[in-house]
Amino acid sequence: MRSLTTNTLPMHKKSLIVSIHDVRPGLLPEIQQMMSTLAQIGISRTSLLVIPNFHRHEPITANQALIYELRRLQDQGHEIVLHALYHLEDAQPDRGGVREFLLARLHTRGEGEFLRLHREEARKRIASGLECLRRLGFSPTGFVAPAWLYSKDSVAAISDNGLEYYTTLYHICTTDPPSRIPSRAIVWWNRKYLRCLSNLFLPRMSQRIMSQQQPLRLALHPPDFQHATVRRTALAIIARALAAGYQPTTYADYVREPYRDKALAF
């Protein structure tokens, strides 16, 4: 990877990207409730991260209710994003070291599907996920790995499949031309005691991001949003962003706009 250089580009509108993670049939009631709540406070556009076959036993193709709901949301301007294929890591004993092992077992509880994949396997899985979603009438142009964990080979496989962007915990990354935009995702830890800490420091983090006029990304998981404290904190962050002039958008529209003020070229 070449050294990073800073590009100075025109300032852009203040962008608020709310992404809904782990969209799958088993969470449809929670997703519908979340989308209704967000719509009521003015979030008319989101990026929906869809898993084609969660843990290999929850295929989206078998749930017409979810397909109908996602088509309705896409028609309203929401974005469908490919979020892995299975959201489950297969055993890869020959890949990675201690760091990858700990991330696979602790950080993601074994769901880091793209953390240790070879390029060809990653390419095949992304291609399979895209084919599934496109057959259902969706038009994904981006990819997000579970927990934002990628191997170098899986990053290359994103470009192999012609996708326009992917995201990490700290950046929004485009593939053509290769660039990355500083943008730390606001995300809640899902363990109880860490969830409480998240509610304390995430509002401050969001304020810092807005003071730097970076895109504000809220990564919401439907089960976490069911907790009153998480929901209250997330809605308060969104309310402050809207009051500060931030406008709801999607990842796809954000990366296509000619306004990346602080993009870093690979």
Backbone as a ProteinNet text record, in pm:
[ID]
protein_1_A
[PRIMARY]
MRSLTTNTLPMHKKSLIVSIHDVRPGLLPEIQQMMSTLAQIGISRTSLLVIPNFHRHEPITANQALIYELRRLQDQGHEIVLHALYHLEDAQPDRGGVREFLLARLHTRGEGEFLRLHREEARKRIASGLECLRRLGFSPTGFVAPAWLYSKDSVAAISDNGLEYYTTLYHICTTDPPSRIPSRAIVWWNRKYLRCLSNLFLPRMSQRIMSQQQPLRLALHPPDFQHATVRRTALAIIARALAAGYQPTTYADYVREPYRDKALAF
[TERTIARY]
84.3	0	88.2	56.5	136.2	109.6	200.2	180.5	58.5	-3.2	-124.6	-89.9	-161.8	-147.6	-284	-284.9	-410.9	-451.8	-577.3	-632.3	-720.2	-701.9	-787.6	-896.1	-1020	-1133.3	-1237.6	-1337.3	-1436.7	-1511.1	-1548.4	-1626.6	-1762.4	-1818.9	-1945.7	-2050.4	-2170.6	-2278	-2246.9	-2305.3	-2286.9	-2370.6	-2303.6	-2370.4	-2389.2	-2512.1	-2546.5	-2584	-2504.2	-2530.6	-2568.9	-2695	-2743.2	-2746.1	-2668.9	-2664.9	-2727.4	-2811.8	-2879.2	-2807.5	-2742.9	-2661.2	-2741	-2691	-2742.2	-2889.5	-2926.8	-3064.1	-3083.8	-3177.1	-3203.9	-3345.4	-3399.3	-3538.7	-3573.6	-3484.9	-3516.9	-3530.6	-3488.3	-3496.1	-3597.2	-3684	-3776	-3862.7	-3926	-4007.7	-3927	-3805.3	-3720.3	-3679.4	-3651.5	-3611.6	-3727	-3846.2	-3962.3	-3988.2	-3975.9	-3995.4	-3888.5	-3764.2	-3655.4	-3677	-3710.8	-3729.9	-3845.1	-3948.6	-4061.1	-4019	-3942.3	-3895.3	-3804.2	-3713.6	-3621.9	-3696.2	-3796.4	-3873.4	-3945.5	-3992	-4065.7	-3979.8	-3847.6	-3760.4	-3686.5	-3725.6	-3670.7	-3562.5	-3536	-3436.1	-3507.9	-3505.8	-3579.2	-3493.8	-3362.8	-3272.4	-3169.9	-3148.5	-3049.9	-2978.7	-2871.2	-2803.7	-2832.8	-2896.9	-2940.7	-2844.3	-2774.6	-2671.7	-2735.1	-2751	-2829.4	-2738.2	-2772.4	-2701.7	-2783.9	-2732.3	-2811	-2852.5	-2765.5	-2799.4	-2732.2	-2792.8	-2733	-2701.9	-2574.9	-2525.5	-2562.9	-2585.3	-2615.3	-2753.1	-2836.1	-2967.4	-3082.1	-3055.8	-3161.1	-3157.3	-3187.6	-3176.8	-3283.5	-3241.8	-3337	-3437.4	-3396.6	-3485	-3608	-3603.9	-3716.5	-3814.5	-3790.5	-3876	-3930.5	-4050.5	-4110.2	-4143.4	-4173.3	-4207.5	-4089	-3969.6	-3850.6	-3817	-3829	-3801.6	-3893.7	-4022.1	-4117.8	-4081.3	-4045.9	-4011.5	-3888	-3787.4	-3665.2	-3689.7	-3773.2	-3807.4	-3880.1	-3970.3	-4043.1	-3946.8	-3852.6	-3756.6	-3662.8	-3619.5	-3533.7	-3606	-3733.1	-3811.3	-3823.3	-3814.5	-3824.8	-3691.4	-3583.9	-3454	-3353.1	-3389.9	-3293.8	-3202.6	-3084.3	-2984.2	-2969.9	-2956.5	-2927.3	-2777.5	-2713.5	-2568.6	-2545	-2448.5	-2412.5	-2330.7	-2376.3	-2310.5	-2269.3	-2156.9	-2105.7	-2198	-2179.7	-2267.8	-2338.5	-2259.2	-2315.2	-2303.9	-2216.8	-2189.3	-2138.2	-2059.9	-2007.2	-1871.1	-1769.5	-1636.2	-1617.6	-1572.9	-1534.5	-1395.5	-1361.3	-1229.2	-1120.8	-1024.6	-914.1	-783	-745.5	-629.7	-497.9	-490.5	-364.1	-354.6	-450.5	-453.8	-443.5	-356.2	-348.8	-268.4	-256.7	-180.2	-262.8	-196.9	-265	-373.8	-342.9	-441.2	-569.5	-555.3	-673.3	-750.1	-676.3	-742.1	-826.1	-769.2	-841.7	-962.6	-944.8	-1057.3	-1169.1	-1131.4	-1230.5	-1308	-1240.1	-1304.7	-1367	-1313.1	-1361.1	-1439	-1377	-1439.5	-1567.6	-1569.8	-1686.6	-1760.9	-1710.8	-1772.7	-1787.7	-1681	-1679.2	-1755.8	-1788.3	-1866.1	-1783.4	-1651.7	-1567.8	-1540.5	-1642.1	-1635.9	-1521.3	-1491.2	-1391.5	-1257.1	-1238.8	-1115.8	-994.8	-1014.9	-901.1	-920	-1001.3	-1027.6	-918.3	-890.7	-808.2	-886.1	-813.8	-877.7	-983.9	-954.2	-1049.5	-1176.3	-1161.4	-1280.4	-1360.9	-1292.8	-1363.9	-1436	-1370.7	-1434.1	-1560.4	-1552.3	-1667.4	-1783.7	-1752.6	-1860.6	-1928	-1847.6	-1906.2	-1990.8	-1939.6	-2014.7	-2146.8	-2143.3	-2266	-2367.1	-2319.1	-2408.5	-2470.7	-2390.1	-2441.8	-2544.3	-2515.9	-2609.6	-2743.6	-2739.1	-2861.6	-2944	-2880.9	-2954.4	-3004.8	-2926.3	-2968.8	-3085.6	-3087.5	-3201.5	-3330.9	-3320.9	-3438.5	-3478.4	-3403.7	-3439.3	-3365.8	-3257.1	-3179.9	-3055.2	-2999.2	-2886.4	-2771.7	-2709.8	-2600.5	-2476.5	-2415.4	-2290.1	-2178.6	-2210	-2111.8	-2111.3	-2006.6	-1987.2	-1935.8	-1988	-1939.2	-1920.1	-1799.7	-1772.1	-1821.1	-1857.7	-1897.8	-1788.8	-1830.3	-1739.5	-1630	-1649.8	-1552.8	-1415.4	-1412.6	-1286.7	-1261.6	-1147.5	-1112.5	-970.4	-947.7	-811.1	-773.3	-643.1	-601	-658.3	-666	-721.4	-869.5	-943.8	-1087.2	-1112.1	-1023.9	-1035.6	-1015.7	-916.9	-894	-1013.7	-1079.3	-1194.1	-1313.2	-1320.6	-1428.3	-1417.1	-1296	-1272.7	-1292.9	-1253.7	-1271.3	-1417.1	-1507.7	-1650.9	-1715.3	-1633.9	-1684.6	-1763.5	-1748.8	-1819.8	-1751.4	-1829.4	-1779	-1712.3	-1751.1	-1697.3	-1709.5	-1636.2	-1654.5	-1626.1	-1662.5	-1636.8	-1558.2	-1479.5	-1412.9	-1465.2	-1416.6	-1460.2	-1423.2	-1313.1	-1261	-1270.6	-1309.2	-1307.6	-1422.4	-1456	-1535	-1436	-1426.6	-1324.2	-1386.6	-1335.6	-1379.3	-1278.4	-1324.5	-1237.5	-1183.4	-1254	-1210.8	-1249	-1153.4	-1014.4	-1006.2	-900.4	-886.1	-864.4	-950.5	-934.5	-1004.9	-977.2	-1048.3	-1075.5	-1193.2	-1241.7	-1251.1	-1180.9	-1187.4	-1331.8	-1376.3	-1513.3	-1529.3	-1515.8	-1524.3	-1671.6	-1707.7	-1846.5	-1883.8	-2002.9	-2060.1	-2133.8	-2080.9	-2138.7	-2136.9	-2242.8	-2256.4	-2200.5	-2124.3	-2085.2	-2208.8	-2214.1	-2336.3	-2332.5	-2220	-2218.2	-2272.8	-2343.5	-2422	-2339.7	-2227.5	-2151.4	-2083.4	-2045.6	-1985.5	-2091.1	-2214.2	-2322.7	-2344.5	-2335.2	-2349.6	-2238.8	-2116	-2005.1	-2026.1	-2079.5	-2106.1	-2200.9	-2303	-2400.6	-2337.7	-2227.7	-2160.2	-2066.2	-1985.2	-1881.8	-1920	-2018.9	-2053.2	-2111.5	-2193.9	-2238.1	-2121.9	-2021.2	-1904.5	-1826.3	-1814.6	-1744.7	-1817.1	-1948.4	-2025.1	-2008	-2002.2	-1981.2	-1845	-1743.8	-1610.3	-1608.4	-1675.8	-1682.5	-1751.2	-1860.6	-1932.6	-1851.9	-1775.6	-1693.7	-1586.7	-1547.7	-1449.5	-1515.8	-1648.3	-1728	-1701.3	-1677	-1665.8	-1805.1	-1822.6	-1951	-1977.1	-2099.9	-2137.4	-2206.1	-2147	-2198.9	-2251.1	-2378.5	-2435	-2462	-2395.5	-2413.8	-2505.4	-2627.3	-2728	-2759.8	-2758.2	-2798	-2937.1	-3031.4	-3169.3	-3183.1	-3113.1	-3128.9	-3084.5	-2976.5	-2929.6	-3031.5	-3095.1	-3191.2	-3313.5	-3333.3	-3444.8	-3420.3	-3295.3	-3263.9	-3297.6	-3377.9	-3426.2	-3312.3	-3206.9	-3097.2	-3021.6	-3000.7	-2933.9	-3021	-3148.7	-3239.5	-3244.9	-3253.3	-3260.9	-3132	-3017.4	-2889.8	-2873.8	-2907.4	-2895.1	-2984.7	-3108.3	-3201.2	-3156.7	-3095	-3043.8	-2927.6	-2838.8	-2727.7	-2781.6	-2879.7	-2939.5	-3004.9	-3078.1	-3146.3	-3046.2	-2932.3	-2830.2	-2768.3	-2748.5	-2690.5	-2785.6	-2913	-3009.9	-3019.2	-3015.7	-3021.9	-2898.4	-2786.2	-2661.2	-2650.8	-2755.7	-2756.3	-2712.3	-2691.7	-2656.1	-2777	-2751.9	-2858.5	-2846.2	-2956.1	-2951.4	-2916.2	-2827.4	-2791.5	-2754.5	-2710	-2665.7	-2517	-2453.7	-2314.1	-2298.6	-2388.5	-2377	-2380.6	-2474.1	-2483.5	-2366.1	-2321.6	-2209.8	-2084.8	-2049.2	-1923.7	-1931.6	-2052.5	-2067.1	-2063.4	-2077.6	-2078.3	-1936.4	-1920	-1786.2	-1741.3	-1754.1	-1726.5	-1635.2	-1559.3	-1480.7	-1370.6	-1394.2	-1302.9	-1176.2	-1182	-1063.4	-1032.1	-1051.4	-1021.9	-872.6	-835.6	-694.6	-676.8	-589.1	-566.7	-467	-498.4	-405.5	-280.5
-119.3	0	124.8	218.6	339.4	428.8	522.4	616.5	702.1	751	829.2	975.9	1041.2	1184.6	1249.2	1369.1	1437.5	1517.1	1501.1	1578.1	1688.1	1810.3	1919.2	1938.1	1911.5	1918.9	2013.1	2056.2	2150.1	2097.1	2187.6	2147.9	2095.3	2005.2	1944.8	1965.7	1929.5	1936.5	1843.2	1871.7	1787.8	1661.2	1547.2	1420.8	1333	1284.6	1191.6	1058.7	957.1	824.4	730.1	690.1	591.9	456.7	362.3	228.6	128.2	42.2	-62.1	-193	-248.3	-368.3	-496.8	-603.5	-738.8	-752.7	-696.7	-710.9	-854.1	-924.2	-1065.2	-1101	-1211.8	-1245.4	-1250.4	-1304.7	-1321.2	-1191.7	-1079.9	-950.7	-856.3	-909.1	-822.9	-735.9	-787.3	-699.7	-585.7	-617.2	-513.5	-409.8	-456	-365.1	-271.9	-325.7	-243.1	-138.8	-178.5	-83.6	25.4	-12.4	83.3	182.3	131.3	218.4	316.1	270.9	359.4	470.6	435.5	535.5	637.8	590.6	680.7	773.5	721.3	803.6	916.6	886.9	986.8	1106	1087.1	1199.3	1258.5	1217.1	1280.4	1204.7	1079.4	999.1	924	983.5	929.5	839.8	836.3	756.4	690	561.8	486.8	389.3	329.5	220.4	92	-2.8	-127.3	-238.7	-292.2	-392.9	-531.5	-594.4	-717.5	-839.9	-942.1	-1071	-1169.2	-1218.6	-1308.1	-1439.2	-1495.9	-1625.3	-1633.9	-1572.2	-1561.1	-1697.9	-1717.6	-1840.7	-1965.8	-1948.4	-2057.5	-2121	-2065	-2127.9	-2026.8	-1903.9	-1802.9	-1727.1	-1796.3	-1732.5	-1625.1	-1510.5	-1404	-1445.8	-1533.6	-1575	-1650	-1701.2	-1777.1	-1690.9	-1560.1	-1473.4	-1359.7	-1379.7	-1280.7	-1150.7	-1158.7	-1037.7	-942.5	-996.3	-912.3	-858.9	-943.1	-898.4	-782.5	-795.6	-689.2	-561	-574.7	-457.2	-387.6	-463.8	-403.9	-338.7	-399.3	-336.7	-204.5	-203.1	-80.1	28.6	-8.5	88.4	136.9	46.2	86.9	186.8	163.4	255	393	397.8	525.4	600	538.2	604	546.1	440.7	372.8	285	256.4	181.1	39.3	-56	-194.6	-219.1	-266.7	-291.5	-440	-499.4	-638.4	-644.9	-727	-740.7	-885.9	-922.6	-1059.9	-1152	-1282.1	-1381.3	-1461.2	-1509.6	-1588.4	-1519.6	-1418.3	-1353.7	-1456.5	-1549.7	-1658.5	-1697.3	-1701.3	-1736	-1886.5	-1935.1	-2074.6	-2091.1	-2211.1	-2235.4	-2205.6	-2121.1	-2086.4	-2099.4	-2219.4	-2235.3	-2190.7	-2181.9	-2144.4	-1995.8	-1918.1	-1776.7	-1691.6	-1590.3	-1494.8	-1544.5	-1455.1	-1486.4	-1469.5	-1429.3	-1416.2	-1309.2	-1197.3	-1089.3	-1137.5	-1205.7	-1253.1	-1356.2	-1440.5	-1541.7	-1475.9	-1375.5	-1308.9	-1232.5	-1165.5	-1093.2	-1189.2	-1303	-1400	-1460.7	-1479.4	-1548	-1452.3	-1332.4	-1241.7	-1123.7	-1052.1	-930	-959.6	-1067	-1094.7	-1221.3	-1291.6	-1417.3	-1514.1	-1519.7	-1614.4	-1572.5	-1441.5	-1396	-1314.1	-1309.1	-1230.9	-1304.3	-1317.8	-1402	-1366.3	-1237	-1194.2	-1158.1	-1196.2	-1161.3	-1239.9	-1366	-1449.6	-1522.7	-1468.1	-1535.9	-1509.4	-1610.5	-1591.6	-1511.3	-1449.8	-1361.2	-1432.2	-1550.8	-1619.4	-1657.5	-1704.4	-1740.4	-1615.9	-1507.5	-1382.4	-1333.8	-1342.5	-1299.2	-1380.1	-1512.2	-1598	-1565.3	-1540.8	-1513.9	-1380.1	-1280.2	-1149.8	-1163.3	-1235.4	-1254.6	-1327	-1427.7	-1502	-1413.5	-1331.1	-1240.6	-1138.5	-1083.3	-985.8	-1049.3	-1169.4	-1237.5	-1260.3	-1301.7	-1325.2	-1197.1	-1088.5	-963.6	-907.1	-918.2	-864.7	-943.6	-1074.4	-1154.9	-1109.3	-1056.3	-1011.8	-868.3	-804.4	-670.4	-558.5	-591.1	-489.6	-452.1	-335.8	-284.4	-241.5	-334.7	-297.1	-251.1	-144.1	-95.4	-92.3	-132.9	-129.8	-257.3	-271.3	-391.7	-352	-418	-399.3	-536.9	-565.1	-693	-690.6	-805.4	-810	-750.7	-661.3	-593.8	-515.5	-487.8	-412.8	-480.9	-612.1	-685.7	-750.8	-716.4	-764.3	-820.5	-919.9	-953.9	-865.6	-853.6	-775.9	-837.1	-969.3	-1036.8	-1005.6	-997.5	-970.1	-827.2	-733.9	-596.4	-596	-670.9	-679.5	-741.6	-836.1	-903.7	-810	-704.8	-606.7	-537.8	-495.8	-434.6	-535	-659.4	-762.7	-774.4	-747.3	-760.9	-630.4	-529.3	-406	-318	-338.2	-255.1	-119.4	-18.9	118.2	155.3	89.1	130.4	18	34.8	-46.4	44.6	0.7	83.7	4.2	77.9	22	96.5	61.5	131.1	278.7	310.7	447.3	521.3	453.5	517.5	471.1	556.4	518.8	510.1	394.5	370.5	350.9	422.9	403.6	316.4	253.4	160.9	218.8	315	370.6	518.3	607.4	578.2	533.9	460.8	418.5	538.7	554.1	663.4	625.3	696.3	672.1	804.6	814.8	936.7	913.2	991	973.1	986.5	886.8	887.8	771.5	798.4	693.8	660.8	533.6	493.4	502	551	551	418.7	330.6	196.9	156	89.5	46.5	-93.6	-114.1	-249.6	-323.7	-454.1	-526.6	-599.4	-594.8	-652.2	-550.4	-597.1	-507.9	-395.2	-428.5	-324.8	-230.8	-283.3	-197.9	-111.4	-161.5	-82.2	44.4	32.3	149.8	250.9	202.5	292.4	360	284.9	342.4	460.3	446.6	554.9	680.1	662.8	777.3	847.9	770.2	836.2	857.8	786.5	805.4	943.4	1002.1	1140.1	1237.7	1222.9	1310.3	1286.1	1160.1	1128.2	1188.8	1180.1	1235.9	1387.1	1453.3	1597.5	1633.2	1554	1579.2	1560.4	1457.4	1432.4	1548.6	1597.5	1708.3	1837.6	1857	1978	1980.4	1860.5	1849.3	1844.6	1851.9	1850	1726.4	1615.2	1487.6	1426.6	1333	1263.3	1189.6	1198.5	1132.5	1001.2	890.6	756.6	693	657.5	582.4	440.4	343.4	202.3	140.8	109	59.8	-86.5	-166.7	-306.7	-320.7	-381.2	-389.2	-439.9	-545.2	-588.1	-482.3	-409.5	-304.8	-192	-161.1	-50.6	-80	-206.6	-242.9	-200.6	-175.1	-127	21.6	57.9	195.6	295.8	262.9	358.8	380	272.2	284.3	365	331.3	402.1	551	581.9	721.3	796.4	733.3	797.4	817	714.3	723.9	833.2	839.5	940.8	1081.3	1094.1	1224.9	1268.9	1175.5	1207.7	1251.9	1179	1213.9	1351.4	1377.6	1507.1	1621.9	1604.8	1709.7	1729.2	1618.9	1629	1702.8	1669.2	1735.9	1884.3	1915.6	2055.9	2133	2062.7	2126.4	2134.8	2092.2	2102.3	1978.6	1868.2	1743.7	1688.6	1634.9	1585.4	1434	1360.1	1215.3	1178.2	1082.3	1032.6	885.6	826.2	686.9	682.8	569.5	554.2	570.5	507.9	511.1	652.9	733.2	870.9	954.7	925.9	1003.4	987.8	863.2	842.8	891.6	913	960.6	1112	1181	1326.9	1380.4	1489.2	1544	1641.8	1595.9	1694.4	1640.5	1536.1	1477.5	1572.5	1642.1	1747.9	1696.2	1576	1527.4	1383.3	1353.5	1218.5	1193.3	1070.5	1030.8	928.8	955.8	864.2	757.1	631.6	523.4	536.6
0	0	0	-90.1	-98.1	21.4	45.2	154.7	127.5	233.6	221.6	203.6	114.6	96.8	113.2	168.1	192.6	69.4	25.8	-84	-26.9	-71.3	-29	-133.9	-96.5	-186.3	-127.7	-208.6	-158.3	-36.9	52.9	169.4	124	199.6	160.7	268.1	234.7	331.1	447.6	560.1	677.9	660.9	659	626.3	748.7	766.1	873.4	810.1	837.5	781.4	894.1	896	992.7	922.3	972.4	913.1	1008.7	953.6	1031.1	1002.3	1103.5	1085.5	1109	1044.7	1066.6	1027.9	914	866.1	818.2	881.6	850.7	893.8	845.3	873.8	1021.5	1104.7	1246.2	1323.3	1262.8	1330.9	1265.5	1179.6	1106.7	1197.8	1303.7	1389	1451	1497.6	1556.8	1452.4	1330	1222.9	1187.5	1176.5	1143.3	1251.5	1375.3	1484.8	1480.7	1456.8	1450.2	1335.8	1217.8	1102.5	1124.6	1190.9	1221.6	1316.4	1418.2	1515.2	1448	1363.4	1295.1	1199.5	1130.6	1037.7	1111.4	1231.2	1308.3	1348.2	1355.7	1394.5	1275.1	1153.9	1035	961.7	1000.4	928.9	817.4	700.1	585.5	497.3	524.1	442.9	533.9	513.8	590.4	497	547.2	477.6	555.3	487.9	550.5	514.1	613.9	593	601.1	485.5	473.4	466	544.5	543.8	460	347.8	263.2	329.5	414.4	476.8	613.5	712	844.9	904.2	938.8	1001.6	922.1	794.4	700.6	722	808.7	831.2	833.3	786.1	786	652.9	542.8	411.1	390.8	339.8	313.2	206.5	115.1	6.2	56	178.3	232.3	310.4	314.8	394.7	308	254.5	165.5	237.8	365.7	440.1	447	471.9	476.3	337.6	236	99.3	62.1	93.2	62.9	137.2	265.2	345.9	290.4	251.1	197.8	62.2	-20.4	-148.2	-125.1	-28.5	3.9	50.3	136	187.2	77.2	-9.5	-120.1	-210.5	-235.9	-319.1	-255.1	-122.8	-51.3	-43.3	-90	-89.1	6.2	78.1	164.2	77.9	129.1	53.7	107.6	16.6	53.1	36.6	142.1	143.4	172	103.6	132.2	260.4	353.9	484.1	502.3	437.1	440.7	361.1	378	316.7	425.2	523.5	632.9	769.4	779.4	909.1	1009.9	960.6	1042.7	987.3	1074.5	1028.5	1023.6	908.4	896.6	956.4	996.4	1053.7	949.9	989.2	900.8	979.4	1019.4	1107.4	1046.5	912.6	848.8	821.5	868.6	836.4	962.1	958.8	1067.1	1185.8	1284.7	1403.8	1528.6	1636.8	1766.1	1759.7	1694.9	1686.3	1620.1	1506.3	1434.8	1516.5	1587.4	1670.4	1780	1846	1954.3	1901.4	1788.8	1730.3	1692.4	1634.5	1589.7	1706.5	1819.1	1930.8	2032	2045.4	2149.6	2093.1	2000.6	1949	1871.7	1794.3	1710.2	1751.8	1853.2	1894.6	1777	1694.6	1583.7	1461.1	1447.7	1332.8	1232.8	1250.2	1160	1030.7	948.8	829.5	735	720.2	622.4	685.8	810.4	881.7	832.1	791.4	754.9	622.9	534.1	407.2	305.1	221.7	104.5	1	-92.2	-189.9	-273	-320.3	-407.7	-332.5	-210	-131.5	-97.5	-62	-34.2	-159.2	-273.5	-398.7	-426.8	-406.8	-432.7	-338.8	-212.7	-117.4	-145.4	-177.8	-211.1	-337.5	-437.3	-561.5	-535.6	-449.4	-417.5	-346.4	-252.7	-182.6	-275.8	-365.5	-461.6	-554.4	-601.3	-690.4	-620.8	-495.3	-419	-408.2	-369.6	-350.2	-481.8	-585.8	-715	-772.9	-750.2	-796.3	-730.7	-610.4	-536.3	-570.2	-658.1	-701.3	-631.5	-561.2	-490.7	-571.9	-540	-617.5	-527.2	-456.6	-366	-441.6	-392.2	-449.9	-346.5	-222.4	-115.2	-34.1	47.6	128.2	266.4	367.8	504.3	566.3	612.9	677.8	822.2	878.4	1019.8	1109.1	1197.4	1290.5	1219	1090.2	1009.4	1007.3	1007.5	1009.8	874.3	814.5	682.1	682.5	600.4	564	444.9	417.2	300.1	173.1	171	53.3	35	143.3	128.9	83.5	122	71.2	-79.8	-127.3	-272.1	-343.1	-277.5	-338.8	-355.9	-276.1	-290.9	-425.9	-460	-591.3	-703.5	-681.5	-783.5	-826.1	-734.2	-762.1	-808.2	-831.4	-888.3	-794	-663.7	-567.9	-553.3	-517.8	-514.7	-383	-274.8	-145.8	-43.8	66.2	186.3	304.5	423.3	541	644.8	723.6	840.1	962.5	1078.8	1198.8	1192.8	1125	1127.2	993.6	886.7	755.7	666.2	570	453.8	338.7	274.1	173	35.5	-64.5	-201.7	-275.2	-382.7	-456.1	-585.9	-647.2	-774.8	-782.7	-754.3	-716.7	-570.7	-534.5	-394.8	-303.4	-205.5	-110	18.8	124.5	249.1	319.3	374.3	436.6	586.7	667.4	812.6	862.6	936.7	987.4	1083.9	1211.3	1312.9	1338	1325.8	1347	1494.6	1520.6	1654.8	1671.6	1754.3	1769.2	1915.5	1957.5	2096.1	2114.4	2221.2	2259.6	2307.4	2279.4	2311.4	2445.4	2515.9	2649.7	2749.3	2851.1	2935.9	2997.5	3062.8	3131.6	3032.8	2915.3	2813.1	2744.7	2739.2	2682.3	2763.5	2895.1	2981.7	2956.3	2938.2	2907.4	2772.3	2676.6	2544.8	2555.4	2636.3	2651.4	2711	2782.9	2843	2746.1	2670.9	2591.2	2445	2391.8	2250.8	2219.6	2308.2	2279.4	2268.4	2353.6	2346	2217.6	2180.3	2056.3	1936.9	1935.9	1824.9	1816.8	1933.1	1934.4	1874.8	1907.4	1854.2	1702.3	1654	1510.6	1439.1	1497	1434.3	1438.7	1546.2	1554.7	1446.8	1400.2	1292.4	1155	1153.7	1031.7	946.4	1012.8	943.6	930.7	837.5	830.6	961.6	1009.4	1133.8	1100.1	1146.3	1117.7	1246.2	1247.6	1358.9	1312.2	1374.2	1341.5	1446.3	1406.2	1500.3	1473.4	1578.6	1570.3	1631.9	1561.9	1613.1	1756.6	1799.4	1939	2040	2009	2100.3	2109.5	1997.6	1992.9	2078.7	2113.9	2201.5	2345.6	2381.7	2516.8	2525.3	2622.3	2632.5	2641.1	2715.2	2732.2	2601.2	2525.9	2395.7	2300.6	2296	2205.1	2238.3	2366.1	2408.7	2371.7	2393.7	2362.4	2212	2134.3	1988.6	1932.2	1980.7	1930.7	1969.7	2086.2	2129.1	2040.4	2005	1914.6	1779.1	1728.3	1599	1605.7	1712.2	1726.7	1725.9	1795.8	1798.6	1659.9	1589.4	1455.5	1360.5	1364.8	1278.3	1312.4	1440.7	1483.2	1436.5	1421.8	1377.8	1225.6	1155.6	1010.3	935.7	1007.2	939.7	864.5	745.4	659.6	641.5	658.8	640.5	496.7	482.3	350.1	362.4	254.7	254.6	218.6	246.4	206.6	55	-21.4	-167.2	-219.8	-171	-218.4	-168	-46.3	8.4	-77.2	-112.6	-186	-329.7	-380.6	-518.8	-530.1	-418.6	-422.7	-441.2	-519	-544.4	-437	-308.7	-202.4	-94	-121.1	-13	30.5	141	183.3	247.4	304.4	375.5	334.8	207.3	160.4	159.9	190	186.2	75.4	-18.7	-130.6	-90.4	-122.9	-92.5	-177.4
[MASK]
++++++++++++++++++++++++++++++++++++++++++++++++++++++++++++++++++++++++++++++++++++++++++++++++++++++++++++++++++++++++++++++++++++++++++++++++++++++++++++++++++++++++++++++++++++++++++++++++++++++++++++++++++++++++++++++++++++++++++++++++++++++++++++++++++++++++++

